[in-house]
Structure formats: C-alpha cells, structure tokens
Amino acid sequence: MRIGQSIDIHPLKEGRDLILGGVKIEHEKGLDGHSDADVLTHAIAESILGALALGDLGAHFPDTDEKYRGISSIKLLEHVYKLMNQHGYRITNLDATIVAEKPKMAPHILKMRENIADVLHCSINQVSIKATRGEKLGFVGQEEGIVSLCVCLLEESR
C-alpha cells in the first residue's frame, strides 16, 4: 500500500470558467491557471503521483508547454491513472476537500465524485469529496482563491 497527499491553490479571476472535479459551476469568477485550473482534480492527481513517488503535476505537465494551455484537468488525471496502472496500483480510496467561500459545492459534489470515479476506474464509494468555507478569513474567505486538498491510498493491483 502507498499513501499520497497534496494541496492545490489557484486564484479566482473574472472571465474564467469555474471547473471543479470536471464540473462547470455557474459563478461570476473562475480559477486562473495554465490549464482549466481545476484545483480539485489537480490535488487528486498530485496525491496519486505522490503516492507513486513520481513527482508533481508540474514535472509531468509543465506550464511552459503550450499543449497544456486550457487543457481539461480530467485529461491530466486520465494520464495519471495510466501511470498508476502501469506501476501496478489502483485506488483503495481517496478523500478530498474543497475550501471555497462561494459558491456552494453541495449541489455539485455527486457529479464530481462520479467524474473522478469514472476516470480512476473505481467505485464512487472509493471517492470522498467534501467542501468547507473560509468563514470570511484569508484569501479563501475574501473570495480571492480556492484550495483543494487530497489524501489517497493505493494498493497493488498485481
């Protein structure tokens, strides 16, 4: 068994789509970044890479490479799944948290879980996604950015 953890942070910016867990959420601002800036999917992917001791997202998908500009983070997670599979591991479970003042995440969490489980070829019951607010504190509470954290447990599949 292997355990991995990660955190991802992106600023909010007008004129960008807000995408979390592959779900487009209506909001006046979206996350800014080289890809679609999906902090949830980034944290999940990077926790898997960490569990496999394969570095971070930037090592695999550098923000200096134009082929990744605007790319769906779900596509990045598909690549990470292939690496996990090639190394002989599968998801035991993952537990992720989104920290955002607004918008409310509860209406979107089931679809996020479905998207992630689909890409990682696991049961939705192996994917936990929760959300909390910044309680008006710090950059999250002031609606300047969104953070996501993830811990995953991998088991050998061979």
C-alpha positions in Angstrom: 0.0 0.0 0.0 1.0 3.6 -0.6 -0.4 6.8 0.6 -0.2 10.2 -1.1 -1.3 13.7 -0.2 -1.5 17.0 -2.0 -2.8 20.5 -1.9 -3.6 22.8 -4.8 -4.4 26.5 -4.8 -5.5 28.8 -7.7 -6.7 32.4 -7.7 -10.2 33.4 -8.8 -10.4 35.6 -11.8 -13.3 37.2 -13.8 -13.8 35.9 -17.3 -12.8 32.3 -16.5 -15.0 29.2 -16.1 -15.1 27.7 -12.6 -14.4 24.0 -13.1 -14.1 21.6 -10.1 -13.9 17.8 -10.4 -14.7 18.2 -14.1 -18.0 20.1 -13.3 -18.6 23.5 -14.7 -20.2 25.6 -11.9 -22.0 28.8 -12.5 -20.1 31.6 -10.8 -19.0 35.2 -11.6 -15.3 34.1 -11.4 -13.3 31.1 -12.4 -10.0 29.7 -11.4 -6.9 31.1 -13.2 -4.1 28.9 -14.4 -2.4 27.4 -17.4 -4.9 24.5 -17.7 -8.5 24.8 -16.7 -7.1 25.3 -13.1 -9.4 22.6 -11.6 -7.8 22.6 -8.1 -9.8 19.5 -7.0 -8.7 17.4 -9.9 -5.1 18.7 -9.5 -5.0 17.8 -5.9 -6.3 14.3 -6.6 -3.9 13.7 -9.5 -0.9 15.0 -7.5 -1.8 12.9 -4.4 -1.6 9.8 -6.7 1.7 10.9 -8.2 3.0 11.5 -4.7 1.9 8.0 -3.6 3.8 6.6 -6.6 6.9 8.8 -5.9 6.6 10.2 -9.4 6.9 13.9 -8.6 4.3 16.6 -9.0 2.0 17.8 -11.8 4.4 20.4 -13.0 7.0 17.7 -13.7 4.5 15.8 -16.0 2.6 18.8 -17.4 4.8 21.9 -17.3 3.0 25.3 -17.6 5.7 26.3 -20.0 4.3 23.8 -22.6 1.6 25.3 -24.8 0.0 21.9 -25.4 -1.4 22.1 -21.9 -2.8 25.6 -22.1 -6.5 25.4 -21.3 -6.5 21.6 -21.1 -9.1 19.8 -19.1 -7.6 18.6 -15.8 -9.8 15.5 -16.3 -7.5 14.7 -19.2 -4.4 15.2 -17.0 -6.0 12.8 -14.4 -6.6 10.2 -17.2 -2.8 10.3 -17.8 -2.1 9.9 -14.1 -4.4 6.9 -14.0 -2.4 5.3 -16.8 0.8 5.9 -14.9 -0.8 4.4 -11.7 -2.0 1.4 -13.7 1.4 0.9 -15.4 3.1 0.9 -12.0 0.7 -1.8 -10.8 -1.5 0.2 -8.4 -5.2 1.0 -8.1 -7.2 3.3 -5.8 -8.2 2.0 -2.4 -9.8 5.3 -1.6 -9.3 9.0 -1.8 -10.5 11.8 0.5 -10.6 15.3 -0.9 -11.7 18.7 0.5 -12.5 21.8 -1.4 -12.1 25.1 0.5 -14.2 27.9 -1.1 -16.2 30.7 0.3 -18.6 30.7 -2.7 -20.4 29.1 -4.5 -22.0 26.3 -2.6 -20.4 23.0 -3.6 -23.1 20.6 -2.2 -25.2 20.6 -5.4 -22.2 19.5 -7.4 -20.3 17.0 -5.3 -22.1 13.9 -6.5 -21.3 14.7 -10.1 -17.7 15.5 -9.1 -17.4 12.1 -7.4 -18.9 10.3 -10.5 -16.4 12.1 -12.8 -13.4 11.2 -10.7 -14.5 7.6 -10.1 -15.1 7.2 -13.8 -11.6 8.4 -14.7 -9.9 6.3 -12.0 -11.9 3.2 -12.8 -13.1 2.7 -9.3 -16.4 2.8 -7.4 -17.9 6.1 -6.4 -17.8 4.7 -2.8 -14.0 5.0 -3.0 -14.1 8.7 -3.8 -14.9 11.1 -1.0 -15.2 14.8 -1.8 -16.2 17.3 0.9 -16.4 21.1 1.0 -15.9 23.8 3.6 -15.9 27.6 3.6 -13.2 30.0 4.6 -15.5 31.7 7.1 -14.5 35.1 5.5 -10.9 34.5 6.7 -7.8 34.8 4.5 -7.7 34.7 0.7 -10.3 31.9 0.6 -12.7 33.8 2.8 -12.2 37.0 0.8 -13.1 35.0 -2.3 -9.7 35.6 -3.9 -9.0 31.9 -4.5 -9.9 28.3 -3.9 -7.9 25.5 -2.3 -8.3 21.7 -2.5 -6.6 19.0 -0.5 -6.5 15.3 -1.1 -5.2 12.1 0.5 -5.2 8.8 -1.4 -4.4 5.3 -0.5 -3.2 3.0 -3.3 -3.0 -0.8 -3.3 -1.1 -3.1 -5.6 -3.3 -4.4 -8.4 -1.0 -7.3 -9.5 
